[in-house]
Amino acid sequence: MVSNMTDYEKERLEFNWNIPQYFNFATDVVDKWAQNPDKLAMLWVDEQDNEVRRTFKDFQDRSNKLANLLVEKGIKEGDIVILIMPRYIEWWETFLACLRIGAVVSPGTIQLTTKDLLFRVDTASAAAIITDSRTAAKVDEIKAELPSVKVKIVVGEDREDWINYNPALESYTTEFNGPKTRSDAPAILFFTSGTTGNPKMTVHTHTTYPYAHLITGKYWLDLNSEDLHWNLSDTGWGKAAWSSLFGPWHMGTALFVHHESRFNTKRCLELLQKYPITTLCGAPTNYRMLVLEDLSAYEFSALRSCTGAGEPLNPEVIDTWKEATGITIRDGYGQTETVLVVGNFPCVPIRPGSMGKPAPGFVVEVIDEQGQILPPGKEGDIAIRVKPERPVGLFMEYWQEPERTARCFRGDWYITGDRAVKDEDGYLWFVGRADDVILAAGYRIGPFEVESALIEHEAVAESAVVASPDALRGEIVKAFVVLANGYHPSSSLVKELQDYVKRVTAPYKYPREIEFVESLPKTVSGKIRRVQLREMEWSKKGKGK
């Protein structure tokens, strides 16, 4: 297959966003593909191997039905709809229905507690909740505290005061005449966690995510209308919008969806072997788990492209995967606040461990505290140029928090909160979250480089590196290590790992403390929660950070 971008520099030079005044992903993209009634949009498989196939026409019809239901029940343009569902087909139908009527979708994970739900519904003044039976039960525990909610819809068994999704849809027509949505109108509200305090409410318009993820699907995922694309992400975080909805469907790509209760590496490899999946996208955690299996026992005849995002992928994992599959995992970088802004693209030579180069439509640099671009080799803040022209794939604002929104900007730049180094050839190399960088005896140490060194050792399955307080050095490098099968904690293994890191990276970066753990705390998106480990470490030693 010929890549969608064959000349990186030419594409960046000639790229233009071409934003229309009105845009709606459901009507302008999904309904376009639905003109071919047989065009496959999704192959859905559950844990019992039950298969369901859905065309774009199916999604058009079903989302139109739901749109009619919501409008009849009083949901209107601008209303916020909380959407919490596992990988049910209804999640995609609901997302499209909300976009059609101009409502603002607020996705969340099924792992949310009643306290989380109360905070989200109350803070957003949500008008509707559409969810599964398990979450509906949590909502019922706090229903007296949710005065803004006008409509509650559940997928599953009947519940008192809830509309049962599938039976209810049968009463509505597949024809829907909704409003023309302005491209700059709010469309999505993500709750995204920071290092402290309550989650931020990140607002996207109809163009900053639904439209702008054309970049993600076309250039980074490199999809076409004949692909079958599998994104391993949970529906509860931004990556599902990236790679399970907007990016692929822009390109007319069919989605492979596996509804599962938890990620199972053997099952994942079996499905990759069984189905004609051509492109795979996952979090680094997924790949780190997959390479611990015997990959030589599987054959992935259809697979042509693999991508990873969420946090940097260790070079050792990339090498192991390539040796087994012949495919290099291409890292990509972005945030809940953005679409894909930096990536390893098929037409650009890959440097394992690098974030890659800026995507078409974005100027991304490493800058200092005064907003000046730093020379190659100097560590600084990853920043996106927003003046004189703001790129389309950048969020609208943190809702109701103008001061927090303003703090993200420095002169002509949006500050991502991540640190990196840019090399002589324009490749970006991730150092860490600004809060994660370790300051030891005057040295700045990024956790990712130490973690990458550790994972090269055969005894290490996974690791997380954080700052630990130290009276002499201020901070030292501490590593939390999950051991591979067959290895057991010992003082001799600690010494072996420390010596190994000294050999493969700068000696001052070695972990002066190593703690063996059964597992690492992670977000629902699979990112390691270093902040939790760091806070635990500083609290344990009677310090605060």
Summary of the structure (lengths in Angstrom):
residues: 545
radius of gyration: 23.3
end to end distance: 50.6
largest distance: 71.7
contacts: 1852
relative contact order: 0.09
helix: 32%
strand: 26%
